[in-house]
Amino acid sequence: MRDVSIIGIGQTKVGEHWDKSLKELATDAILAAIKDAQTDRVDSLYIGNMLSGELTGQEHLGALVSDFAGLRGVEAVKIEAACGSGAAALRIGYMAVAGELADFVLVAGVEKMTDKPGEQVTAALAMAADGDYEAQSGMSFVAINALLMQRYMYEYGVKHQDFAPFAVNAHRNAVNNPYAMFPFPVTAEDFKKSKMIADPVNLLDSSPVCDGAAAVVLCPAEAARRFSEHPVRIRASAIATDTLALHDRRDLLGLQGAALSAVKAYHQAGLGPQDMDLFEVHDAFTIMSVLSLEACGFAERGCGTRLGLEGEIAIGGRIPITTMGGLKARGHPVGATGMYQIVEVVEQLRGQAGKNQVPDARVGMAQNIGGSGATVITTILESMD
Amino acid sequence: MRDVSIIGIGQTKVGEHWDKSLKELATDAILAAIKDAQTDRVDSLYIGNMLSGELTGQEHLGALVSDFAGLRGVEAVKIEAACGSGAAALRIGYMAVAGELADFVLVAGVEKMTDKPGEQVTAALAMAADGDYEAQSGMSFVAINALLMQRYMYEYGVKHQDFAPFAVNAHRNAVNNPYAMFPFPVTAEDFKKSKMIADPVNLLDSSPVCDGAAAVVLCPAEAARRFSEHPVRIRASAIATDTLALHDRRDLLGLQGAALSAVKAYHQAGLGPQDMDLFEVHDAFTIMSVLSLEACGFAERGCGTRLGLEGEIAIGGRIPITTMGGLKARGHPVGATGMYQIVEVVEQLRGQAGKNQVPDARVGMAQNIGGSGATVITTILESMD
């Protein structure tokens, strides 16, 4: 095995791209990453995507996108792990380079969700849940997260308003991200008055349905400086799984898939939560941020909301999260999200995060979650500067 | 990189499994493979599947199936490359072990197609074609293959009846395969009288819609003898791509994705077509067998049908194909097909193919094709006896 680096990044603005097809979005991100990497050599392409079949009637994205992006002939497949598809594709690309099966690998995440009516998108997303026990009973992902949040509030005596800082922080950071879907601030008062969706989850607890694509170019670390002034090393890339259905979990609020994934990543990197300068958390819902922070060792069980209330999640705080807006305010095009997180950590480690720059950021972590915690991919990145 | 071996195989009967869910089918194959491998150690699971979202309303198969199969927690994702999903998943599993990222890897292919009406399945399968130019125009995969067959017959002056030996051979071999969907013989006369589907493709040119799952256990070759009396080494595993749409191909009948995939595999293995004792070909339609045989160097361009007419594709012939019935008569549960091919080559190389045993088989090849040739995975296996 050899070390792997990221030498190019690309992303599209997140939003409602009614004028662009799925393959056009993916190609925009891919060509930007190739340009950034200053090389057009690509051995293979791994595409993270969840819903292209259900929402655009197109599977077989590997070959389709590689042809459209000018890479006809290369090895290419689609990787699916629900909302964790993006970082899962990165894990496969990482394996290819680390294991010396390829030298230059493109990894892209893409999703196009806004061409269809909302109820169809909600039903499509429910395919990430257990069909026999959850989706068949009419449970959407908002409902699943509402159950987790209800239980969390009951178990730890936490108020709903205690989750407000996660939405406020994400929106504050999105203001300076030109790729964000919602680049405007919200206040704790806005959160309080926000429309209820599934008690206690309100609109500002929730990430939006949207379109987007993000991509990176990987190569062996030893060659990285030839292609990038600020290469970033992948110190760890780890996947762990848990049950799809909540009722099958041994520890409902423990998010064991996230904990196992983080422990594997910490072990690979020889690092721990105390070494992270920032953490791109999977804030599909505010409760998911809190559970993820706790599972990864950034807070004790039941204490995750305090990180928000005490300002520790802001840039300049102990563990800055959602530094470019997160799923909440940058947006959550599901199969692309994991790759947006990676691109954003790279921006931070390169010192290219502009007004949102985490001072002296050298090591960053991203955690991408499929379903309500059934597939969890943890990636740890380090600046090679 | 290190050598990789197959130490366990498992498969379900192919057919209409109305009493089994997708995860049950996959688990049956997985547990059979684990039992065959005489180990229950599994580091990760890669699942090849194309249509679980569209036809069963369930994505996120990696975590779902690993939990149901008793492997909760392991790294697990779904790999999609249309009808090439099965062997594409094998390629990813091969990468993990070859690159030393995992030691024991399970690869499964699964598809459940018969719970839905035929027209819905036909539309779902068309998601493997180019949505903008083929599927949107109402072209099904039978129609796409009919265009290829028409052109082939025109270009090379071949009669439709010349394709009959491919169907006859597949059905003859399926008779002795307890897992085959259609274990009965057909004659050239049956072929002649067979119902037309899309001129010139008739019923006996075509593989059936069906359900099934197949799986293998991989481990480093150096450890393989501890778990299997007849381990099989993966000499090559290669993916290449081409355009989805026929009209974009540089050479319509050249099947360039298949040629490139085969050349990559031959190069990896240091072997050529003359070294193959059998070839599990992707006979979704008889024309696809002929194009694949030519692209892989088993016949000159325009001469593929002669291999059938001269008996060379039969067991005992120069290059036995579809030795357990192929897609035509064993069946073609699309995302599982590539794994059935691998399982069948392993049976041959172990000397466990019963009445269909290819004498002294030591090296076998399988080619799994997504779409009409847009993703092609070539695998070369060798007995370690």
Interface residues (C-beta under 8 A of the other chain):
Chain A: M1 S21 S44 M50 L51 G53 E54 T56 G57 Q58 E59 H60 L61 G62 A63 L64 S66 D67 R72 G73 V74 E75 A76 V77 K78 I79 E80 A81 A82 A88 R91 I92 M95 A96 A98 G99 E100 L101 A124 M127 A128 A129 D130 G131 D132 A135 A238 I239 A240 T241 D242 T243 L244 D248 Q256 G257 L260 G370 G371 A374 T375
Chain B: M1 S21 S44 M50 L51 G53 E54 T56 G57 Q58 E59 H60 L61 G62 A63 L64 S66 D67 R72 G73 V74 E75 A76 V77 K78 I79 E80 A81 A82 A88 R91 I92 M95 A96 A98 G99 E100 L101 A124 M127 A128 A129 D130 G131 D132 A135 A238 I239 A240 T241 D242 T243 L244 D248 Q256 G257 L260 G370 G371 A374 T375
